């Protein structure tokens, strides 16, 4: 298996991603997002890019996929096809690998019903939950899982943050996502006769997850507050302190206000 021979080249970045990170990309369509990262880094030796579709299916579905695949190979990317998010942690070429970033952009279960239909939402949730559960097993100690998707209704009903909690993950950030920040990336519908067409993303975000420590006394479903992070990820203590300072400021203002009221009442009683 190629890749991960990072050497001592100068770090290059694009948004949340670095040429020094070991990156796994899941559910790629025409591989334009992977190609975007490779161009930004000047290498793809640190990347593994995967698709659910076979190579032959990709050639039929996407007009530009072969150009992107050729570019990725030229940059040293490891490319795998027919990788299912529900079982990817057991894939023979992936099960021994650990990644700093695992990325799934615009996951989708296909078009069985309208997007607002309850059953369709459940199908989408099954895909995302399966991905998160498997990705959790493939992270380095301080690695992150990134899921990018629309945040408007009905996509907001997917409850992606809650799906992460169910499998032992904690969301550390919900970062706004803009297509223009990833030159060359063209999102694809991926299904049906219009599979090679892009779709309007509207308001969307990248949900960033980290692992809940397995030796933590906090159960995954209970990790809902900043105070819980102490037992979840020690390197996130900064976030707790930052938010605690804000809380202390609020409490201090309340105490001062109460003292002022007491003094005012005492003055009038005199």
Residue, then its C-alpha position, 0 to 999 in steps of 0.5 A: x500500500x502506497x502513501x504515508x511516506x511524508x518525509x521532511x517537506x515543508x507543510x502546506x495547508x488548505x483550510x482544515x487540512x495539512x500535508x503533514x496529516x494522514x488523511x482518509x477521504x470516504x465516499x468520493x464521487x468524481x474525486x475532485x475534492x481529493x484532487x483539490x487537496x492534492x494540488x494544494x499540498x503538492x503531494x497526495x502521499x499522505x492521502x487515501x481516497x475511497x469510493x463506494x462505486x467500482x472504477x468501472x461505475x465511476x467511469x460511466x457516472x462522472x465525466x471528469x473522474x479519470x482525469x482526477x484519478x490520474x492526477x491523484x496517482x501522479x501525486x502518490x495517492x492511494x486509491x481504493x474503490x468499493x469501500x463501504x462506510x459500514x465496514x471500512x474499518x475491517x477493509x484489508x488495506x485499511x484495518x491497520x491504518x490510523x488517520x489524523x483526519x477522516x472526511x466524508x462530504x455530503x453523505x447521502x443514502x440515495x433517492x428512495x423518497x423525498x428528503x423531508x420523508x421520515x424514512x428517507x431521513x432514517x436512511x441517511x442517518x444509518x449511513x452517517x452513523x455507520x460511517x462515524x462508528x467505523x471512522x472512530x476505530x480508524x483515528x489516531x489519538x488526536x485525530x478528527x472526523x469531519x462530516x460536511x453537510x447542509x444545515x437547513x431543513x430537512x437536513x438539520x433533522x439528521x441530527x448529525x451531532x447526536x449521531x456522533x454522541x451515539x457512537x462515542x464521539x464529541x463534536x468540537x466545532x461546527x465550521x461554516x463550509x464554502x465551496x469557493x475555498x476548495x478550488x476545483x471541487x465540484x460536488x456531485x449528486x451521485x445517484x440517478x440519471x443526473x448523477x454527474x450534476x452538481x447541486x446547490x449546497x446552500x448553508x452547510x457546515x463541517x461537523x468536527x468530531x473527536x473520540x470519547x476516551x474509552x477509559x472515561x467514566x462518561x458514557x457517550x450519550x452523556x457527553x453533552x456539556x463542556x465540563x464533560x470534556x475534561x474526562x473526554x479529551x485532555x487537549x481540549x481543556x483550553x475550550x473549557x477554561x475559555x467557556x468557564x471564564x465567560x461563565x464566571x463573568x456572568x456569575x460575577x455580574x449577577x452577584x454585583x447586581x444583587x449587592x447593588x439591589x441590597x444596598x439600594x433597599x438598605x438605603x431607602x429603609x434608612 
